Amino acid sequence: MNQQSGTVSMKQLWRFFLPLGISASLVTISHVIINSTLSQGEHPEQILASYAIAMSLLVITERPALLLRQTSSVLVRDKRSFRAMLQVSQLIFFAIMALGFLICYTPLGNFIFSGLFGLEHSLVPDVIDVYRVLMFVSLFSGIRCLYQGIIIYNLRTRWLTIGMIVRLIGMYLLSLYFIHSGVKDATVGAYIFLAGMIIEAAMSYGEGRLLVRRMPDVVPEHEIVKPRQVFSFYRPLLLSTFVAVWIGPVINAMLGKTTEVALAIASFALAGSIVQLVVSFFTYFHQIVLNFYKIDREAVRRFTLLFGFIPALLVSMLAFTPIGEYFVGTIMGVDGKLAIETLKALKPFVLLALIMPWLDVFNGIIMVRGHTRVMLGSQISNLSFTALALLLLVLVTPGWNGTIGAWAQSLGLAAECGFVAYAIRRGNRINRIIAGKVTDME
C-alpha cells in the first residue's frame, strides 16, 4: 500500500517512476508494429490513410477513458470509494460505446468523416469499417486505466511495464500472422491494436482486482463515498480535454496559410513526432506528485529538479548539434528541404520540452488538491495563446513554415503552465490567510 507518512528517498521515487517512463516509451513501438504491418498490403498508401484517419477520431473518443487513470489514482482508497469510481466508469464506458455505435451505424459517421474530416466519399466506408473495431479499443483502454490508477497508487508500477511488454509481444505475433496470411485492408491494424489493448487490460484488471480485495471496506477519513463526488473531480478534466483536442486541428489549419503548405505540415509533424519520442519517458511526473506530494513534497521537488531538465537537454541536442542531422537524415531517412525544415521546427520545441515536466508537476498538485476546475481554464489559455501566436506568425513570417506550428504549440503550453502556476500560488495565499484567521480565533 502507499505510504502515509515519513520521508521518501530518491531511490524510491526512481523505482516508482522508471516503470512508468518505460511503459510510456514502449507505446510508440505498438504504432510502429501496426504501421509496418499495414505497409505490407497491396495498396499501402490507401490502407495506411484509412487507418490513420480512423485513429485520429479514436484519439478524441478515447480521451474520457484515459482520464480514469488519474481519477482512480487520486480518489480510490477503499472498497466504498472504488464502488463509486466503478459506477462512474461504467457510465463512461456506456457513453463511449453508444457514441461508437452512432458513428458506425448511423449517418453521423459519414458526416464526421466526409464533412468534418473532408474525406473523399469513396474512402468513408473503409474508414468506418476500421472504426467499428477501434471503438472497442476505447472500452478496454478505459478498463485498463481504471485499474492502472489503483496499481499506481499502490506503487506497483512495474506491472504497467510488464503489461506493455506482454501487449507488444501479442501484437507482434498477431502482425506476423497477418503478414503471412495477407494484409487485405486497414482493419488489420485495428485488430492488432485491439488485441494488444485487451491483453494489457486483462493484466491490469487481474492485478487491480487483487489490490481492491485487499483494501479496507471503509477508510473513515476518506471523503469519497458517492459517484457524484467522483464525477465532480472528473468532469473538469473531461471538459479540459475537449478544449485540448482542438489545438492540433487549429495548428494544422493555420499551417495551411503558410508559404509552402505541404512542407509546413510535414516538417511540423515530423518534428513533433521526434519530440514526442524523446519526451514520452518523462510524461508521468504528475503521478510522482499524486502519490508522494503529501508525504514528502521536498523529495518531489528534488526529483523534479534532478530529472525535469533532461527532456529540454535531449531536444536541444537534436535541434542544435549534428546529432539531429544524423537522426533525421540517417535514422528517419528524411532528406532535402524537408530535413532542413524539420530541424528548424525542432528548435522552438526546446521551450516545450523545458516547460512540459513542470506543467505535469503543477497539474499533479492541482489534482492532489481536487481543484481540477483550474485545468479547464489552463487549456483555454493554451488554445487562445496558440491561436494568437499562429495568427501573428502567419501574418508576419509565413515563410517560417513548420516552425510557426512549433512556436505556437510551445507558447501555448507556456501560457497553460503560467495559468496553473498562478492558480497554485493564489491557492497557497488563500490557505495562508485562512490559517492566519484560524490562529487568531484560537
NURO-107592 format. One line per 2 residues: number of its first residue (from 1); their letters; for each residue z, y, x of C-alpha. Coordinates in nm, 2 decimals. Layout:
BEGIN
NUM	a	Z Y X; ...
END
This chain:
BEGIN
1	mn	0.00 0.00 0.00; -0.04 0.36 0.10
3	qq	0.23 0.53 0.30; 0.47 0.76 0.11
5	sg	0.64 0.95 0.39; 0.66 1.00 0.76
7	tv	0.41 1.08 1.03; 0.06 0.95 1.09
9	sm	-0.09 0.87 1.43; -0.45 0.94 1.53
11	kq	-0.49 0.56 1.57; -0.40 0.51 1.21
13	lw	-0.64 0.78 1.09; -0.92 0.64 1.31
15	rf	-0.86 0.29 1.19; -0.89 0.41 0.83
17	fl	-1.19 0.64 0.89; -1.41 0.42 1.11
19	pl	-1.50 0.15 0.85; -1.58 0.43 0.60
21	gi	-1.81 0.60 0.85; -1.98 0.27 0.94
23	sa	-2.04 0.18 0.58; -2.19 0.53 0.51
25	sl	-2.42 0.49 0.81; -2.53 0.14 0.70
27	vt	-2.65 0.28 0.37; -2.96 0.42 0.54
29	is	-3.05 0.07 0.66; -3.08 -0.05 0.30
31	hv	-3.35 0.20 0.23; -3.53 0.10 0.55
33	ii	-3.53 -0.26 0.43; -3.68 -0.17 0.09
35	ns	-3.94 0.07 0.22; -4.06 -0.17 0.49
37	tl	-4.09 -0.44 0.23; -4.29 -0.23 -0.01
39	sq	-4.52 -0.12 0.27; -4.64 -0.49 0.28
41	ge	-4.81 -0.46 -0.06; -5.18 -0.44 -0.13
43	hp	-5.16 -0.07 -0.23; -4.86 0.05 -0.03
45	eq	-4.91 0.42 -0.10; -4.90 0.38 -0.48
47	il	-4.62 0.13 -0.46; -4.40 0.35 -0.24
49	as	-4.48 0.65 -0.45; -4.38 0.48 -0.78
51	ya	-4.05 0.36 -0.62; -3.97 0.70 -0.47
53	ia	-4.02 0.88 -0.80; -3.80 0.64 -0.99
55	ms	-3.54 0.67 -0.72; -3.55 1.05 -0.75
57	ll	-3.43 1.01 -1.11; -3.17 0.75 -1.01
59	vi	-3.02 0.99 -0.76; -2.94 1.21 -1.06
61	te	-2.83 0.95 -1.32; -2.61 0.76 -1.06
63	rp	-2.40 1.07 -0.98; -2.15 1.01 -1.26
65	al	-2.09 0.66 -1.13; -2.04 0.77 -0.77
67	ll	-1.77 1.02 -0.87; -1.55 0.73 -0.99
69	rq	-1.46 0.66 -0.62; -1.28 0.99 -0.56
71	ts	-1.13 0.99 -0.91; -0.99 0.64 -0.87
73	sv	-0.86 0.70 -0.52; -0.67 1.01 -0.64
75	lv	-0.54 0.90 -0.98; -0.48 0.52 -0.98
77	rd	-0.12 0.44 -0.87; 0.00 0.18 -1.12
79	kr	-0.14 -0.05 -1.38; -0.09 0.21 -1.65
81	sf	-0.30 0.47 -1.47; -0.56 0.20 -1.39
83	ra	-0.59 0.12 -1.76; -0.65 0.49 -1.83
85	ml	-0.91 0.51 -1.55; -1.08 0.19 -1.67
87	qv	-1.12 0.33 -2.02; -1.29 0.65 -1.89
89	sq	-1.51 0.43 -1.66; -1.62 0.22 -1.95
91	li	-1.72 0.53 -2.14; -1.92 0.65 -1.84
93	ff	-2.09 0.31 -1.80; -2.19 0.31 -2.17
95	ai	-2.33 0.66 -2.14; -2.53 0.57 -1.82
97	ma	-2.68 0.26 -1.98; -2.76 0.44 -2.31
99	lg	-2.94 0.71 -2.12; -3.13 0.45 -1.92
101	fl	-3.25 0.27 -2.24; -3.36 0.60 -2.39
103	ic	-3.56 0.68 -2.07; -3.72 0.33 -2.06
105	yt	-3.78 0.25 -2.42; -3.85 0.59 -2.59
107	pl	-4.09 0.88 -2.53; -3.81 1.05 -2.33
109	gn	-3.92 0.86 -2.02; -4.28 0.97 -2.05
111	fi	-4.16 1.33 -2.10; -3.94 1.32 -1.79
113	fs	-4.19 1.17 -1.55; -4.51 1.33 -1.67
115	gl	-4.37 1.66 -1.79; -4.07 1.74 -1.56
117	fg	-4.19 1.55 -1.26; -4.56 1.63 -1.31
119	le	-4.67 1.27 -1.25; -5.01 1.15 -1.35
121	hs	-5.01 0.97 -1.69; -5.16 0.66 -1.53
123	lv	-4.86 0.61 -1.29; -4.59 0.67 -1.56
125	pd	-4.58 0.30 -1.68; -4.53 0.17 -1.33
127	vi	-4.25 0.42 -1.26; -4.08 0.33 -1.59
129	dv	-4.10 -0.04 -1.50; -3.92 0.04 -1.18
131	yr	-3.65 0.24 -1.35; -3.59 -0.04 -1.60
133	vl	-3.44 -0.23 -1.31; -3.29 0.07 -1.13
135	mf	-3.08 0.18 -1.43; -2.87 -0.13 -1.38
137	vs	-2.80 -0.01 -1.02; -2.60 0.28 -1.17
139	lf	-2.39 0.03 -1.37; -2.30 -0.19 -1.07
141	sg	-2.26 0.12 -0.85; -2.00 0.25 -1.09
143	ir	-1.81 -0.08 -1.08; -1.82 -0.07 -0.71
145	cl	-1.69 0.29 -0.68; -1.41 0.23 -0.94
147	yq	-1.26 -0.05 -0.72; -1.35 0.11 -0.39
149	gi	-1.13 0.40 -0.48; -0.83 0.16 -0.51
151	ii	-0.93 -0.02 -0.19; -0.94 0.31 0.00
153	yn	-0.61 0.43 -0.14; -0.45 0.11 -0.02
155	lr	-0.60 0.17 0.33; -0.81 -0.15 0.33
157	tr	-1.13 0.04 0.42; -1.26 -0.25 0.63
159	wl	-1.37 -0.41 0.30; -1.62 -0.13 0.25
161	ti	-1.79 -0.22 0.58; -1.77 -0.59 0.51
163	gm	-1.92 -0.54 0.16; -2.20 -0.32 0.30
165	iv	-2.29 -0.58 0.57; -2.30 -0.87 0.32
167	rl	-2.51 -0.65 0.09; -2.76 -0.58 0.37
169	ig	-2.78 -0.95 0.46; -2.85 -1.03 0.09
171	my	-3.11 -0.75 0.07; -3.29 -0.86 0.39
173	ll	-3.31 -1.23 0.28; -3.45 -1.13 -0.06
175	sl	-3.70 -0.90 0.11; -3.82 -1.19 0.33
177	yf	-3.87 -1.39 0.01; -4.08 -1.12 -0.15
179	ih	-4.28 -1.06 0.17; -4.36 -1.44 0.18
181	sg	-4.44 -1.46 -0.19; -4.63 -1.13 -0.21
183	vk	-4.53 -0.77 -0.29; -4.72 -0.70 -0.62
185	da	-4.56 -0.38 -0.74; -4.28 -0.13 -0.69
187	tv	-4.03 -0.33 -0.90; -3.98 -0.55 -0.59
189	ga	-3.79 -0.26 -0.42; -3.58 -0.21 -0.74
191	yi	-3.49 -0.58 -0.75; -3.39 -0.58 -0.38
193	fl	-3.17 -0.27 -0.44; -3.01 -0.41 -0.75
195	ag	-2.93 -0.74 -0.58; -2.76 -0.56 -0.29
197	mi	-2.56 -0.34 -0.53; -2.45 -0.65 -0.73
199	ie	-2.33 -0.81 -0.41; -2.13 -0.50 -0.30
201	aa	-1.99 -0.45 -0.65; -1.88 -0.81 -0.67
203	ms	-1.70 -0.79 -0.34; -1.53 -0.46 -0.43
205	yg	-1.43 -0.60 -0.77; -1.27 -0.91 -0.61
207	eg	-1.06 -0.71 -0.36; -0.99 -0.43 -0.60
209	rl	-0.86 -0.67 -0.88; -0.62 -0.83 -0.63
211	lv	-0.48 -0.49 -0.54; -0.45 -0.39 -0.91
213	rr	-0.25 -0.71 -0.98; 0.00 -0.62 -0.70
215	mp	0.05 -0.27 -0.84; 0.37 -0.19 -1.03
217	dv	0.33 -0.16 -1.41; 0.46 0.19 -1.41
219	vp	0.54 0.44 -1.13; 0.79 0.68 -1.30
221	eh	0.69 0.99 -1.11; 0.31 0.94 -1.16
223	ei	0.19 1.16 -1.44; -0.15 0.99 -1.52
225	vk	-0.09 0.79 -1.84; -0.38 0.87 -2.07
227	pr	-0.76 0.87 -2.04; -0.78 1.24 -2.13
229	qv	-0.58 1.32 -1.82; -0.83 1.12 -1.61
231	fs	-1.12 1.30 -1.78; -0.97 1.64 -1.72
233	fy	-0.98 1.57 -1.35; -1.32 1.40 -1.36
235	rp	-1.51 1.65 -1.59; -1.53 1.94 -1.34
237	ll	-1.66 1.70 -1.07; -1.93 1.58 -1.31
239	ls	-2.03 1.94 -1.41; -2.04 2.04 -1.04
241	tf	-2.28 1.76 -0.96; -2.52 1.86 -1.24
243	va	-2.54 2.20 -1.07; -2.58 2.05 -0.72
245	vw	-2.88 1.83 -0.83; -3.09 2.15 -0.88
247	ig	-3.05 2.26 -0.52; -3.32 2.02 -0.38
249	pv	-3.58 2.09 -0.65; -3.53 2.47 -0.61
251	in	-3.58 2.44 -0.24; -3.90 2.23 -0.28
253	am	-4.03 2.46 -0.55; -3.99 2.77 -0.33
255	lg	-4.14 2.60 -0.03; -4.45 2.58 -0.24
257	kt	-4.47 2.96 -0.19; -4.49 2.94 0.19
259	te	-4.80 2.99 0.41; -4.86 2.61 0.47
261	va	-4.71 2.43 0.17; -4.76 2.06 0.27
263	la	-4.64 2.13 0.63; -4.34 2.32 0.50
265	ia	-4.23 2.05 0.26; -4.30 1.76 0.51
267	sf	-4.12 1.93 0.80; -3.82 2.02 0.59
269	al	-3.80 1.66 0.45; -3.82 1.51 0.80
271	ag	-3.56 1.75 0.95; -3.33 1.68 0.65
273	si	-3.36 1.31 0.69; -3.27 1.33 1.06
275	vq	-2.97 1.54 0.99; -2.86 1.30 0.71
277	lv	-2.89 1.01 0.95; -2.67 1.19 1.21
279	vs	-2.40 1.33 0.98; -2.37 1.03 0.74
281	ff	-2.10 0.88 0.95; -1.88 1.19 0.90
283	ty	-1.90 1.22 0.52; -1.56 1.08 0.44
285	fh	-1.33 1.35 0.57; -1.22 1.41 0.21
287	qi	-1.08 1.06 0.20; -0.86 1.13 0.50
289	vl	-0.72 1.43 0.31; -0.68 1.23 -0.02
291	nf	-0.48 0.96 0.15; -0.28 1.14 0.42
293	yk	-0.26 1.51 0.35; 0.07 1.48 0.15
295	id	0.21 1.25 0.42; 0.12 1.44 0.74
297	re	-0.11 1.74 0.70; -0.07 1.83 1.07
299	av	-0.22 1.49 1.16; -0.51 1.56 0.92
301	rr	-0.57 1.90 1.08; -0.57 1.74 1.43
303	ft	-0.81 1.47 1.33; -1.05 1.72 1.17
305	ll	-1.03 1.94 1.48; -1.09 1.64 1.71
307	fg	-1.39 1.50 1.52; -1.51 1.78 1.30
309	fi	-1.74 1.94 1.56; -1.92 1.62 1.66
311	pa	-2.19 1.65 1.38; -2.28 2.00 1.49
313	ll	-2.29 1.89 1.86; -2.52 1.60 1.78
315	vs	-2.76 1.81 1.57; -2.76 2.07 1.84
317	ml	-2.86 1.82 2.10; -3.16 1.72 1.88
319	af	-3.25 2.08 1.80; -3.22 2.24 2.14
321	tp	-3.28 1.97 2.41; -3.57 1.73 2.49
323	ig	-3.37 1.46 2.31; -3.50 1.60 1.99
325	ey	-3.86 1.59 2.11; -3.82 1.23 2.22
327	fv	-3.66 1.13 1.89; -3.91 1.30 1.66
329	gt	-4.22 1.21 1.87; -4.14 0.86 2.01
331	im	-3.89 0.70 1.77; -4.02 0.86 1.45
333	gv	-4.38 0.87 1.56; -4.44 1.23 1.44
335	dg	-4.67 1.44 1.65; -4.88 1.76 1.65
337	kl	-4.78 2.06 1.44; -4.56 1.86 1.21
339	ai	-4.34 1.76 1.50; -4.32 2.12 1.62
341	et	-4.22 2.25 1.27; -3.97 1.96 1.22
343	lk	-3.79 2.06 1.54; -3.79 2.42 1.43
345	al	-3.64 2.32 1.10; -3.36 2.13 1.28
347	kp	-3.22 2.45 1.44; -3.08 2.61 1.12
349	fv	-2.93 2.27 1.02; -2.68 2.31 1.31
351	ll	-2.50 2.55 1.08; -2.49 2.29 0.80
353	al	-2.36 2.03 1.04; -2.09 2.27 1.16
355	im	-1.97 2.35 0.81; -2.00 2.01 0.64
357	pw	-1.68 1.85 0.78; -1.47 2.15 0.69
359	ld	-1.61 2.17 0.34; -1.54 1.80 0.30
361	vf	-1.18 1.86 0.40; -1.14 2.16 0.17
363	ng	-1.28 1.96 -0.12; -1.02 1.69 -0.04
365	ii	-0.74 1.95 -0.06; -0.88 2.07 -0.39
367	mv	-0.88 1.72 -0.53; -0.53 1.64 -0.40
369	rg	-0.40 1.95 -0.59; -0.60 1.85 -0.90
371	ht	-0.79 2.18 -0.90; -1.14 2.02 -0.95
373	rv	-1.25 2.32 -1.16; -1.29 2.51 -0.83
375	ml	-1.57 2.27 -0.73; -1.79 2.38 -1.03
377	gs	-1.76 2.74 -0.90; -1.83 2.64 -0.54
379	qi	-2.15 2.46 -0.65; -2.27 2.76 -0.85
381	sn	-2.21 2.97 -0.53; -2.41 2.72 -0.33
383	ls	-2.71 2.72 -0.57; -2.70 3.10 -0.61
385	ft	-2.70 3.17 -0.23; -2.96 2.90 -0.17
387	al	-3.19 3.06 -0.43; -3.13 3.41 -0.30
389	al	-3.20 3.31 0.06; -3.52 3.13 -0.04
391	ll	-3.64 3.43 -0.23; -3.58 3.67 0.06
393	lv	-3.71 3.45 0.33; -4.03 3.36 0.14
395	lv	-4.09 3.73 0.08; -4.02 3.84 0.43
397	tp	-4.12 3.54 0.65; -4.34 3.29 0.46
399	gw	-4.48 3.16 0.79; -4.14 3.00 0.88
401	ng	-4.24 2.71 0.65; -3.98 2.43 0.65
403	ti	-3.74 2.64 0.85; -3.69 2.85 0.53
405	ga	-3.56 2.55 0.34; -3.32 2.46 0.63
407	wa	-3.18 2.81 0.65; -3.14 2.83 0.27
409	qs	-2.96 2.50 0.24; -2.73 2.58 0.53
411	lg	-2.65 2.93 0.40; -2.59 2.78 0.05
413	la	-2.34 2.53 0.20; -2.17 2.82 0.39
415	ae	-2.13 3.01 0.06; -1.98 2.69 -0.10
417	cg	-1.74 2.65 0.19; -1.63 3.01 0.17
419	fv	-1.57 2.98 -0.21; -1.35 2.67 -0.17
421	ay	-1.16 2.82 0.13; -1.08 3.14 -0.07
423	ai	-0.96 2.93 -0.37; -0.73 2.73 -0.14
425	rr	-0.59 3.04 0.02; -0.54 3.20 -0.32
427	gn	-0.36 2.89 -0.44; -0.13 2.89 -0.13
429	ri	-0.05 3.26 -0.20; 0.03 3.19 -0.57
431	nr	0.25 2.89 -0.47; 0.45 3.11 -0.22
433	ii	0.50 3.37 -0.49; 0.63 3.11 -0.74
435	ag	0.85 2.96 -0.48; 1.00 3.30 -0.40
437	kv	1.07 3.37 -0.76; 1.25 3.03 -0.80
439	td	1.46 3.11 -0.49; 1.56 3.45 -0.64
441	me	1.66 3.29 -0.97; 1.88 3.05 -0.78
END
